[in-house]
Amino acid sequence: MAKVKICGLANYNDALDATNLGADFLGFHFIKESPKKVSEKLVLDIMSKLPPFVAPVGVFANEDQKVISKIVKKCSLKNIQFNGSEAPEFCKAAREGLGVKVFKFFKLENEESLLPLENYAGNVDYFVFDVSYTDGETVKQNYALAAKAANIKVPFFISGSIKPEDIEEALEIAIPFGIDGDSGIERLPKRKDYDKMNAFIRYTHGLK
């Protein structure tokens, strides 16, 4: 059974639905340029209404360490994700200094995309690989690239507009630790589609 991270959450109802449907992680964007950016106040409000076992992930990109620290402490985050050009040392400092688990995002395009990964082993807890959905052949190639990263011994999630109907093939080829759902299960830019999210979580967890 693979894990599920529902990312780009921007309202309480979607976060509650994701929780009730069994998502393992809930992702909230604190990236300035993101159309799904949320405020600390909103995340605090959402989390105060959800069960204590929920695992929120704060998503950042090239953010100042002091800003990250402030948000992590204010929102009581135990997980953060770096989507920018953060160096292994930066990830390690955040992981150890803030006592959080760190997800590091990479875009997979070719064999060279795998080269930097070794430097992050031991400095992050999870990789998140964007498989860059374009055409079917490219998708399969990127799933295969992700599978090669298993040799680095860092559990990885795959992401990239993945839809419920893509789950079976993604699990079979990439063999990921988890799958990240975001734009592929949306009804509107800041609203998830309940039925798609339900199917996404069920299929990833091995249920039909």
GUGUDO-199877 format. One record per residue (C-alpha): x, y, z. Coordinates in steps of 0.25 Angstrom, whole numbers, plus 5000, padded with zeros to 4 digits. Example, Ala and Ser with C-alpha at 12.3 -4.5 7.8 and 13.67 -1.06 7.14 Angstrom:
<kelum u="5049" v="4982" w="5031"/>
<kelum u="5055" v="4996" w="5029"/>
end
This chain:
<kelum u="5000" v="5000" w="5000"/>
<kelum u="5006" v="5013" w="4996"/>
<kelum u="5005" v="5026" w="5004"/>
<kelum u="4996" v="5038" w="4999"/>
<kelum u="5000" v="5053" w="5000"/>
<kelum u="4989" v="5062" w="4996"/>
<kelum u="4995" v="5075" w="4992"/>
<kelum u="4991" v="5089" w="4989"/>
<kelum u="4980" v="5089" w="4999"/>
<kelum u="4974" v="5103" w="5001"/>
<kelum u="4961" v="5101" w="5009"/>
<kelum u="4956" v="5094" w="5021"/>
<kelum u="4946" v="5085" w="5014"/>
<kelum u="4956" v="5079" w="5004"/>
<kelum u="4966" v="5077" w="5016"/>
<kelum u="4954" v="5070" w="5024"/>
<kelum u="4950" v="5061" w="5012"/>
<kelum u="4965" v="5057" w="5010"/>
<kelum u="4966" v="5053" w="5024"/>
<kelum u="4953" v="5046" w="5025"/>
<kelum u="4957" v="5038" w="5012"/>
<kelum u="4970" v="5034" w="5018"/>
<kelum u="4981" v="5043" w="5012"/>
<kelum u="4994" v="5041" w="5020"/>
<kelum u="4999" v="5055" w="5018"/>
<kelum u="4993" v="5069" w="5015"/>
<kelum u="5001" v="5079" w="5007"/>
<kelum u="4999" v="5094" w="5008"/>
<kelum u="5007" v="5104" w="4999"/>
<kelum u="5014" v="5115" w="5006"/>
<kelum u="5021" v="5119" w="4993"/>
<kelum u="5019" v="5133" w="4990"/>
<kelum u="5017" v="5131" w="4975"/>
<kelum u="5008" v="5119" w="4976"/>
<kelum u="4993" v="5122" w="4972"/>
<kelum u="4990" v="5112" w="4984"/>
<kelum u="4998" v="5120" w="4994"/>
<kelum u="4991" v="5120" w="5008"/>
<kelum u="4993" v="5128" w="5020"/>
<kelum u="4998" v="5123" w="5034"/>
<kelum u="4985" v="5128" w="5040"/>
<kelum u="4977" v="5119" w="5030"/>
<kelum u="4986" v="5107" w="5032"/>
<kelum u="4985" v="5109" w="5047"/>
<kelum u="4970" v="5110" w="5046"/>
<kelum u="4969" v="5097" w="5038"/>
<kelum u="4978" v="5089" w="5046"/>
<kelum u="4971" v="5093" w="5059"/>
<kelum u="4958" v="5086" w="5054"/>
<kelum u="4965" v="5073" w="5049"/>
<kelum u="4969" v="5061" w="5057"/>
<kelum u="4982" v="5062" w="5064"/>
<kelum u="4988" v="5050" w="5056"/>
<kelum u="4987" v="5058" w="5043"/>
<kelum u="5001" v="5061" w="5037"/>
<kelum u="5002" v="5074" w="5030"/>
<kelum u="5013" v="5078" w="5021"/>
<kelum u="5018" v="5092" w="5018"/>
<kelum u="5023" v="5094" w="5004"/>
<kelum u="5033" v="5105" w="5002"/>
<kelum u="5042" v="5109" w="4990"/>
<kelum u="5055" v="5117" w="4992"/>
<kelum u="5050" v="5123" w="5005"/>
<kelum u="5058" v="5130" w="5016"/>
<kelum u="5061" v="5121" w="5027"/>
<kelum u="5056" v="5130" w="5038"/>
<kelum u="5042" v="5131" w="5030"/>
<kelum u="5042" v="5116" w="5030"/>
<kelum u="5045" v="5115" w="5044"/>
<kelum u="5034" v="5125" w="5048"/>
<kelum u="5023" v="5117" w="5040"/>
<kelum u="5028" v="5104" w="5045"/>
<kelum u="5027" v="5108" w="5059"/>
<kelum u="5014" v="5116" w="5058"/>
<kelum u="5007" v="5105" w="5050"/>
<kelum u="5013" v="5093" w="5058"/>
<kelum u="5018" v="5087" w="5045"/>
<kelum u="5025" v="5073" w="5046"/>
<kelum u="5028" v="5072" w="5031"/>
<kelum u="5033" v="5082" w="5021"/>
<kelum u="5035" v="5081" w="5006"/>
<kelum u="5045" v="5089" w="4998"/>
<kelum u="5042" v="5092" w="4984"/>
<kelum u="5053" v="5101" w="4980"/>
<kelum u="5068" v="5100" w="4978"/>
<kelum u="5071" v="5097" w="4993"/>
<kelum u="5084" v="5091" w="4995"/>
<kelum u="5086" v="5078" w="5003"/>
<kelum u="5093" v="5086" w="5015"/>
<kelum u="5080" v="5095" w="5015"/>
<kelum u="5071" v="5083" w="5016"/>
<kelum u="5080" v="5077" w="5027"/>
<kelum u="5080" v="5089" w="5035"/>
<kelum u="5065" v="5091" w="5034"/>
<kelum u="5063" v="5076" w="5037"/>
<kelum u="5072" v="5076" w="5050"/>
<kelum u="5069" v="5090" w="5054"/>
<kelum u="5054" v="5090" w="5053"/>
<kelum u="5052" v="5075" w="5057"/>
<kelum u="5044" v="5073" w="5044"/>
<kelum u="5043" v="5062" w="5033"/>
<kelum u="5048" v="5068" w="5020"/>
<kelum u="5042" v="5065" w="5006"/>
<kelum u="5051" v="5070" w="4994"/>
<kelum u="5044" v="5072" w="4981"/>
<kelum u="5051" v="5069" w="4967"/>
<kelum u="5047" v="5070" w="4953"/>
<kelum u="5050" v="5057" w="4945"/>
<kelum u="5053" v="5059" w="4931"/>
<kelum u="5065" v="5050" w="4927"/>
<kelum u="5076" v="5042" w="4933"/>
<kelum u="5084" v="5054" w="4937"/>
<kelum u="5072" v="5058" w="4946"/>
<kelum u="5076" v="5047" w="4956"/>
<kelum u="5091" v="5052" w="4958"/>
<kelum u="5088" v="5062" w="4969"/>
<kelum u="5080" v="5052" w="4977"/>
<kelum u="5092" v="5045" w="4984"/>
<kelum u="5096" v="5058" w="4991"/>
<kelum u="5083" v="5058" w="4998"/>
<kelum u="5083" v="5044" w="5003"/>
<kelum u="5084" v="5045" w="5018"/>
<kelum u="5079" v="5060" w="5018"/>
<kelum u="5065" v="5058" w="5014"/>
<kelum u="5054" v="5048" w="5018"/>
<kelum u="5046" v="5047" w="5005"/>
<kelum u="5048" v="5051" w="4990"/>
<kelum u="5036" v="5056" w="4982"/>
<kelum u="5038" v="5054" w="4967"/>
<kelum u="5030" v="5062" w="4957"/>
<kelum u="5028" v="5052" w="4945"/>
<kelum u="5025" v="5064" w="4936"/>
<kelum u="5012" v="5059" w="4929"/>
<kelum u="5013" v="5061" w="4914"/>
<kelum u="5010" v="5049" w="4906"/>
<kelum u="5009" v="5035" w="4910"/>
<kelum u="5023" v="5031" w="4905"/>
<kelum u="5029" v="5042" w="4913"/>
<kelum u="5021" v="5038" w="4926"/>
<kelum u="5026" v="5024" w="4925"/>
<kelum u="5040" v="5028" w="4923"/>
<kelum u="5039" v="5037" w="4935"/>
<kelum u="5033" v="5026" w="4944"/>
<kelum u="5045" v="5017" w="4940"/>
<kelum u="5054" v="5028" w="4944"/>
<kelum u="5048" v="5030" w="4957"/>
<kelum u="5049" v="5015" w="4959"/>
<kelum u="5064" v="5016" w="4957"/>
<kelum u="5065" v="5025" w="4969"/>
<kelum u="5061" v="5014" w="4978"/>
<kelum u="5076" v="5010" w="4979"/>
<kelum u="5078" v="5023" w="4987"/>
<kelum u="5070" v="5018" w="4998"/>
<kelum u="5061" v="5030" w="5000"/>
<kelum u="5046" v="5027" w="5000"/>
<kelum u="5040" v="5035" w="4989"/>
<kelum u="5027" v="5041" w="4984"/>
<kelum u="5023" v="5043" w="4970"/>
<kelum u="5015" v="5055" w="4966"/>
<kelum u="5011" v="5063" w="4953"/>
<kelum u="4996" v="5065" w="4950"/>
<kelum u="4994" v="5050" w="4953"/>
<kelum u="4979" v="5045" w="4951"/>
<kelum u="4972" v="5034" w="4958"/>
<kelum u="4973" v="5026" w="4945"/>
<kelum u="4988" v="5027" w="4944"/>
<kelum u="4990" v="5021" w="4958"/>
<kelum u="4991" v="5006" w="4954"/>
<kelum u="5002" v="5009" w="4944"/>
<kelum u="5010" v="5018" w="4953"/>
<kelum u="5010" v="5008" w="4964"/>
<kelum u="5014" v="4997" w="4955"/>
<kelum u="5026" v="5004" w="4948"/>
<kelum u="5031" v="5014" w="4958"/>
<kelum u="5028" v="5006" w="4970"/>
<kelum u="5028" v="5018" w="4979"/>
<kelum u="5027" v="5020" w="4994"/>
<kelum u="5015" v="5029" w="4991"/>
<kelum u="5008" v="5038" w="4981"/>
<kelum u="5005" v="5052" w="4982"/>
<kelum u="4991" v="5057" w="4977"/>
<kelum u="4989" v="5072" w="4973"/>
<kelum u="4984" v="5078" w="4960"/>
<kelum u="4980" v="5064" w="4954"/>
<kelum u="4969" v="5063" w="4965"/>
<kelum u="4964" v="5078" w="4964"/>
<kelum u="4950" v="5083" w="4961"/>
<kelum u="4955" v="5097" w="4961"/>
<kelum u="4969" v="5103" w="4964"/>
<kelum u="4967" v="5104" w="4979"/>
<kelum u="4956" v="5093" w="4980"/>
<kelum u="4958" v="5078" w="4980"/>
<kelum u="4948" v="5069" w="4973"/>
<kelum u="4943" v="5059" w="4984"/>
<kelum u="4940" v="5048" w="4975"/>
<kelum u="4954" v="5049" w="4968"/>
<kelum u="4961" v="5050" w="4982"/>
<kelum u="4953" v="5038" w="4987"/>
<kelum u="4957" v="5030" w="4975"/>
<kelum u="4972" v="5035" w="4976"/>
<kelum u="4973" v="5031" w="4990"/>
<kelum u="4966" v="5018" w="4989"/>
<kelum u="4974" v="5013" w="4977"/>
<kelum u="4988" v="5018" w="4983"/>
<kelum u="4984" v="5010" w="4996"/>
<kelum u="4981" v="4998" w="4988"/>
<kelum u="4966" v="4998" w="4989"/>
<kelum u="4956" v="4998" w="4978"/>
end
